[in-house]
Amino acid sequence: MLDIENHLNIWFQGWNEWLMKQAIERMDKELYYQYKQEGWGIDRREQRTVQFQFGQVTFYRRRLTKEGEQSFLALDRALGLEKYKRHSPHVKAAMAQLGAQMPYRQAEKALKLAGSVRASHTTIHKATQEVGEKVETYLSQYNYASSNKKRKKVKALFIEGDGVVIKGRESKSPVIHRIVVHEGVNREKKRHTLINPMVFSSLESSQDAFKQAAHYLNQVYNLKETIVVTNSDGGSGYEADKFESIVGYSKQHEHFRDLFHVHKKIKERLSFDKPLADQVEKAIYRYDWDRIETLCATIESRLIDLPEVIVEERMEQIRKLKNYLARNSIYIKPFRKRDLPIESGTGVGETGHRLYTYRMKRQGRSWTKKGASHVVSILTAEKNGLLQTALTAEITDKVESLGEDIKGAVRQALKKVESPAHTVQTGSIVNYGPKSSFIGQLGLSFS
């Protein structure tokens, strides 16, 4: 059965390639008739081979010429086939999606297993960068507003921002700046999901990511009656005022300091006394500042019997922690201690990094800023459900530019039913070619 299935796959692939060749050449013929009425003639017939997802197709099409006009290939223009490209737009998009999700050598293997596409890891890398550049340009110009809908009014809106550093090939390591906007967390299922999430990313700066988010908020939401909850680690570029600038006018704006980073800071500063560090974390969760002061005093008292150098170093760590907590006290205050009709909804900023870090960190990978930006654009577009739109946008523009009459000619060619020149035999598989052909291999598998 393994041999039979392999040979049947080759046999059906051969048929698919033949059918596609007939359809393409019929479309070319119909397009020529349309242009002929406008005075175009045939310069010559040119051969081209294109790798589709179902197989490799070699076909002929007409180059049209007209006095005073530049010659062109009507079929290539109608199908959106780029010059000197061996892969169809669909195959190129598939290569880019795989290249954005896994190492290029793994993507090469995945393509071989999934179908008849053969592409080297360098080809996949090139396709990923080309598609990523187009997607990046498309996202920068995308209009989120719908002509049929008014701006949304929601009870609460959550905005979180953070950055993640990846290994770079240049002097300065690239930073993926991220902003995520959502309407809350759906806790009905075992695996919690965000409600209407939208992610914005940039390798330029946090300011650029905030600009994208502001563009989205202005087009989609009416925040006059909305409680806006923002959350960050307070790092450079993610301070409370940066969120305030994109929120604008709203019913209420509450900014939080991300507890994951607060607890991380406590662990770093009090690494020499883990039991009391855990107690400080619990006191932070309860927002009990008297308890925090008592714990810090206790930690200091436990340093008495240590050498002076160690005491000074650890006292400095305690002082820095106190300053950090005092500086962020208003942002550490939990939901239940604020006048809010909601109890939770933040804390997804750090987990959201996984979308990018699974692909772009560790295993010795390093990136240029430009290369990383293209991969990040593909991942972001896919997360937001805009990847397919971004991939087809340029091709659609090419077809639209031909006009309705030419598109009608293409549709007409696909509707025509003509008897093929060959006769299909029934009753048995006949092979007049070598045994190495796909018909010969199929016959051998049954013998």
Secondary structure as the mmCIF struct_conf table of DSSP 4:
data_model
#
loop_
_struct_conf.conf_type_id
_struct_conf.id
_struct_conf.beg_label_comp_id
_struct_conf.beg_label_asym_id
_struct_conf.beg_label_seq_id
_struct_conf.end_label_comp_id
_struct_conf.end_label_asym_id
_struct_conf.end_label_seq_id
HELX_RH_AL_P HELX_RH_AL_P1 LEU A 2 LYS A 36
TURN_TY1_P TURN_TY1_P1 GLN A 37 GLY A 39
STRN STRN1 GLY A 41 PHE A 52
TURN_TY1_P TURN_TY1_P2 GLN A 53 PHE A 54
STRN STRN2 GLY A 55 LYS A 66
TURN_TY1_P TURN_TY1_P3 GLU A 67 GLY A 68
STRN STRN3 GLU A 69 LEU A 73
HELX_RH_AL_P HELX_RH_AL_P2 ALA A 74 LEU A 79
TURN_TY1_P TURN_TY1_P4 GLY A 80 GLY A 80
HELX_LH_PP_P HELX_LH_PP_P1 LEU A 81 GLU A 82
TURN_TY1_P TURN_TY1_P5 LYS A 83 TYR A 84
STRN STRN4 HIS A 87 HIS A 87
HELX_RH_AL_P HELX_RH_AL_P3 PRO A 89 GLN A 101
BEND BEND1 MET A 102 MET A 102
HELX_RH_AL_P HELX_RH_AL_P4 TYR A 104 ALA A 114
BEND BEND2 GLY A 115 SER A 116
HELX_RH_AL_P HELX_RH_AL_P5 HIS A 121 GLN A 141
TURN_TY1_P TURN_TY1_P6 SER A 147 ASN A 148
BEND BEND3 LYS A 149 LYS A 149
HELX_LH_PP_P HELX_LH_PP_P2 LYS A 150 ARG A 151
STRN STRN5 LYS A 152 LYS A 152
BEND BEND4 LYS A 155 LYS A 155
STRN STRN6 ALA A 156 VAL A 165
STRN STRN7 GLY A 168 GLY A 168
BEND BEND5 ARG A 169 LYS A 172
STRN STRN8 VAL A 175 HIS A 182
BEND BEND6 GLU A 183 GLU A 183
STRN STRN9 VAL A 185 ASN A 186
BEND BEND7 GLU A 188 ARG A 191
STRN STRN10 THR A 193 LEU A 194
BEND BEND8 ILE A 195 ASN A 196
STRN STRN11 MET A 198 SER A 202
BEND BEND9 LEU A 203 GLU A 204
HELX_RH_AL_P HELX_RH_AL_P6 SER A 206 VAL A 220
STRN STRN12 TYR A 221 TYR A 221
TURN_TY1_P TURN_TY1_P7 LYS A 224 GLU A 225
STRN STRN13 ILE A 227 SER A 232
TURN_TY1_P TURN_TY1_P8 SER A 236 GLY A 237
HELX_RH_AL_P HELX_RH_AL_P7 ALA A 240 VAL A 247
BEND BEND10 TYR A 249 TYR A 249
BEND BEND11 LYS A 251 LYS A 251
STRN STRN14 GLN A 252 ARG A 257
HELX_RH_AL_P HELX_RH_AL_P8 LEU A 259 ARG A 269
TURN_TY1_P TURN_TY1_P9 LEU A 270 PHE A 272
HELX_RH_AL_P HELX_RH_AL_P9 LYS A 274 ARG A 286
TURN_TY1_P TURN_TY1_P10 TYR A 287 TYR A 287
HELX_RH_AL_P HELX_RH_AL_P10 TRP A 289 SER A 301
TURN_TY1_P TURN_TY1_P11 ARG A 302 ASP A 305
BEND BEND12 LEU A 306 LEU A 306
HELX_RH_AL_P HELX_RH_AL_P11 GLU A 308 ARG A 327
TURN_TY1_P TURN_TY1_P12 ASN A 328 ASN A 328
HELX_RH_AL_P HELX_RH_AL_P12 SER A 329 ILE A 332
HELX_RH_3T_P HELX_RH_3T_P1 PHE A 335 LYS A 337
BEND BEND13 ARG A 338 ASP A 339
BEND BEND14 PRO A 341 PRO A 341
TURN_TY1_P TURN_TY1_P13 GLY A 349 GLU A 350
HELX_RH_3T_P HELX_RH_3T_P2 THR A 351 HIS A 353
HELX_RH_AL_P HELX_RH_AL_P13 ARG A 354 MET A 360
BEND BEND15 LYS A 361 ARG A 362
TURN_TY1_P TURN_TY1_P14 GLN A 363 GLY A 364
STRN STRN15 TRP A 367 TRP A 367
HELX_RH_AL_P HELX_RH_AL_P14 LYS A 369 LYS A 383
TURN_TY1_P TURN_TY1_P15 ASN A 384 GLY A 385
HELX_RH_AL_P HELX_RH_AL_P15 LEU A 387 GLU A 400
TURN_TY1_P TURN_TY1_P16 SER A 401 LEU A 402
HELX_RH_AL_P HELX_RH_AL_P16 GLU A 404 LYS A 415
BEND BEND16 ALA A 421 HIS A 422
BEND BEND17 GLY A 427 SER A 428
BEND BEND18 GLY A 433 GLY A 433
TURN_TY1_P TURN_TY1_P17 LYS A 435 SER A 436
BEND BEND19 SER A 437 SER A 437
HELX_RH_AL_P HELX_RH_AL_P17 PHE A 438 PHE A 446
#
